Amino acid sequence: MNVLVFLHDSALEHDTGPGHPECADRYAAVRAGLDRIKEGWLLREAAPEAELSAIRAVHTEPYIRAVLDAIPSRGLARLDPDTVVSPGSRGAALRAPGGAVAAVDAVLADQVQRAFVAMRPPGHHAESSRAMGFCLFNSIAVAAAHAKAAHGVGRIAIVDFDVHHGNGTQEIFWDDPQTLFVSTHQWPLYPGTGAAGERGAHGNILNLPLPPGTDGLAYRQRFSADVLPALERFAPELLLVSAGFDAHRDDPLAGLCLVEDDFAWITRELVAVAERHAKGRVVSVLEGGYDTGALSRSVTAHLRALAGEDGA
C-alpha cells in the first residue's frame, strides 16, 4: 500500500531559538526516518502553501493576520511564552496546513489511500483565534474543514494520540456533530484541558486522560475499550490523525511510556477502522515528539503500519 508523504524544507527555516524543544532538528529526524525506508511504497511530494481561504475556515481573519504580521524581519518574536516565530516561519506556517489540504485532496481523489504530512510546526493547540503550545495554524482542523467544504465529506473522525491534549482541535469542532474528536493524553499536563467530562455540544468529543507512567499494555486496553467502539459507532467517512509521538517513554516533555511498537499498533487499529468505514482513507499529520531518536523511529513505525508493511 503506497503512502504519500508531504514535506518541505521550509520546516528547517522556522527557527524557535536556542534550546527550544520544537526545533528544526525534529524535522531533520523525521527526514532521517523517511530515508530509512527503502521500499517503493513511500512516495514524496512537496507540501504546498495553504490558501488563506482554507485557513479562514477554522481561524479568524484577525488571528491569521496577527500571526503573519508577527513574523519578524530579523530575530525572534513570541506569540505566547512557548510559541516563537522567526524570519523563516512564514513558509513553514503555511506549508504545514497546505500539506494537510493536499493530503486530503490526494486521498479523496483516490491517488492514494494513506498520506502523512511530515511538517512542523505542529498545530493541534492552535485555537480559532489563539496561538499556543508551539502551534500557529491548526493543520488537522484545516484538513477536516477542507474535506467538508471541497469534497462534501460528511462524518470525519480526528484521532489525536499526542501526549498533550489537542485543545485547539476540540475548541474548533466543539459544536460540530459531524466531526468526532478523540484525544488520548497524559493528565495532568499542559494545556490543562481534556478532562473526560469535556464531551462537546453534541457528545462528539471523547477525551481519555491517562496517568503518568501509563505503558503500552495499559494504553492499548483503554484504546480498545473506549476509542475503537466510539469510532465504530460513528462510522467515519474519513479518518484524520494528529500523530504526536511525545507519548514515547524517551520523550523529555511528558511521562507516558509508549514505544515504537505501540504507535504501530495504534496505527494498524486506525487503518482497520478506515478499511471498514472510510474506504481505507487515512490522513495523518505530525504533531509533537521531542526526543529526536524516538521521533525518527516512531515515524518509521507509523508509516510502515500505514502501508500495511508491519504485521506484528
N, C-alpha and C positions, 0 to 999 in steps of 0.2 A: 504494500500500500504506500503510494507516494505521499510525502509530507512536504508542503511548500513553506519555506521559512522566509519571512520578510525581515530584512536587516538593512542597515545603512551606517556608514562610518561617521555620520554626524553625531552618533551616540558617543563617540570618543571626544567630541568637541564641547559637550555640555560639562563644564568644569564646576565642581561644587566646592573646591578649595581643599587645602591640606587636611588630611585626617578625617574627611567626611566619609561615612560608610557607603553612601550611594555615589560611587565614583566610576571613572572610566574603566578602571580595572575590572569591574563587573562585566562590562560588555566584552572586553578582551577575553575574559574567562569563558563567556558563552561562545564566542567565536572559536576558542580552542576546543570546546566540547563538540561543536559542529564539525571541526576539522578531523576529529577522531572517527567520525562516521564516514566510511569509505564506500558504502553501498550506494547504488544508483537511485534508491528511492528518495534520497534527500535532495530536494530542489531548492534553489535560492533565487530570490528576486529582491530588487531594491525597494525599500519602503518609500512610497511617495509622500510628499507633504499633503496633509489633510486640507481640504477646502474649509474655509472658516464657516461656511454654512453647515457642514457636518458637525463641527464643534458646537455651533449655536444650538443644535438640537438638545444638548444636555447642559450647556453652560450659558450664563447670561452674557449679553454683549458687553456690559461694563466690565465684567470679570475678564473676558478674553482680552479686551483692550488693556486692562491693567496688567495682566501677565506679560503681554508682548511689549508694552511700553516700559515695563520694569527692567527689561534686558539691557544691561549697560553697554556702553561702547568700550569700556575698559574696566578691569577689576571685577568684583563680585557684588551682587545685590541680593538681599534677603527678602523673601515674600512672607516668611514666618521664621521663627528661630531655627527650624530644621531645613527649610526649603530655599535653595540657593539657585540663582541664575548668573550666567556669565555671558560675554560677547558671543560665544558659540552655542548658546542654548536654544536659539530660535529654531534651527533646523531640527534638532532632536525633539523639541517640544511639539512640532508639527508633524514630524515623521512617525512618532510613536502612535498617535491616533490614526495617522494616514495609513500606516501599515495594517492597523486593525481593520480599517474600512476596506482596504484592498484584499485582505484575507477573507472577509465576509463575501466580497464580490466573487473571488475565485472559487470559494466553496459553493456558493449558491448558483454559480454558473456551471457547476459540475466540472470545473477544471481539475480540481482535486477534492477529496473528501475531508482532508485534515490540513490545517495550517497553523503555524506558530509564528508569533510576532516577537522577534528577539531584539527588542529595542529598550532603551532607557530614555528618560526617567520613567519610573512606574507611575501608575495613575489612580489606583483604587481608593486612595484617601482624598482625592480632589472632589470637593462638593460642587454643586452647581455654581456657587459664587465665592468659593474659598479654596485657596491652595493650602496644603498641609502635608506633613509626613513625606517629604521629598517629591510630592506629586504636583504636577502642573495641570494637565488636562487628563480627564478620566477616559483612557483609551477603550476599556471594555464597555463602558456606557455609551461612548460614541459608536462603537461597533454595533451594539444592540439597537440603538436608535436608527442607525443606517439600515440595518436588516429589515426593520419595520417599515421605514419610510420609502426606501428604494426598491425593496423586494417583496413587500407585502407579507412578511413573515408574521405569524400570529404569536404563538406561545414560544417565548425564549427563556431558557434557564441559564443562569450565570452561577457557576460554582467557583468559589474563592477559597483555595486552600493555603493562602499566605498565612503566616503565623499571626499577623496583625489583622484586626477586623477591617473589612472594606467599608468603612463608614460613608465614603463618598458615593459608592455604588448604591448602598442602602438608601441614602438620602434622595438620590435622583429617582429611584424606582419605588419609593415608599408607597405611592398611590397608583401603581400600575398593576392591575390584576393579571395582565398578560405577560408579566415578567416575574419569574421566580428567582429570588436571590438567596443563595445558600452560602453561608460562611462558616468554616471551621477555623478556630483561632484560639490562641492562649488567652486565659483570663485569670487574674487581671493583667493587663498590658495596654500599652498605647494602642489606640487613641482613647480608650475608656468606654467605647460603645460596644455593642454586640451582645448584650445580655439576652438570655433565652426568651425573655418576655417581650423583646422588640420583634413584633410579628408583621409589621406593615399594615396599611389601611385595609387590605383585603386578605390578610393571612398569607401574603405572598413573600414573606421573609422568614427564613429559617436560620437561626443562629445556634451554633453548637460551641459554646465556650468550653475550653479544655484546661485542666490544671497544669501548672508547670510540672515537667517530668513525664508527661504522657508519652509512652513509647508506641512503636508501630503496632503492636498487637492491640493495645487499648484503643488506638486511633481507628484501626480497621473495624473493630467491634462497633464503635459508635457510628462510623460511616455506614456500615452495613445495616445497622438498626434504624438509623434516622434519615440519612441523606438519600440512600438508594430508594427506599419506599416513597419518599417525597417526590423524587424525580419520576418514578414510575406513575404515581398518581397524576402528576402534572402533564406528563407525556409531551415534552418539548418538541417543537418543530426544528429548533436549532439549539445546540449546546455550546455555550461560551465558557471559557475557563480563565479565571485570574490565577495564573500559575506563579505563586510565590514559593521559593524554596528555602525560606528562612525558618521553617519548622524543622530543618535538619539539626541533628544533635550537635554539629560543629558550629552552628551559627552564633555569632557573638551578641546578637541583639535580643535573644529570647531564650526560652528554656524548654521547648518541646524536643523530643528525641527521635524524630524520624530519620530514616536513612534512604539511600537511593532506591532500594527495593520497594520501600513504602510508596514513594512517588510513582514508581512504575505500576504498582498495584492500583493506586487511586486512578491513574490514567486508564488502565485496562477496564476498570469498572465503569468509568465515564464513557469510554468508547462503546462498551456493551449497551449502555442506555441509549446512546446515539444510534446504534445499529437498530435497536428495536423501535425507536420513535422518530428519529430525525434523519433517516436515510444515511446514517453514519457520519453526518456532518458535525465536525468539531473545529472550533477556532479557539486557540489558546494564546494568551497574551502574557508575556513576562511581567511579573511584579517584583517582589523582593528576593532576597538571598544575598548575604553579605560576607560569607566565607567563600572566597573565590574558588578554592578547590572543590568544596561541596557543591557550589553552584554549578560549576562546569560538569561535574559527574552527574548531578541530578538532572540537568537539562538533557544530557545524553540519554539517561534512562527514560525520561519523559518522552523524548522524540522516538526512541525505539518502541515504546509502548504505543504511541500514536500510530506508528507504522505497522503495528502488529508483529514486530520482529522479536518481541521478548515474550516468550510463552511461559515464563516461570509461574 
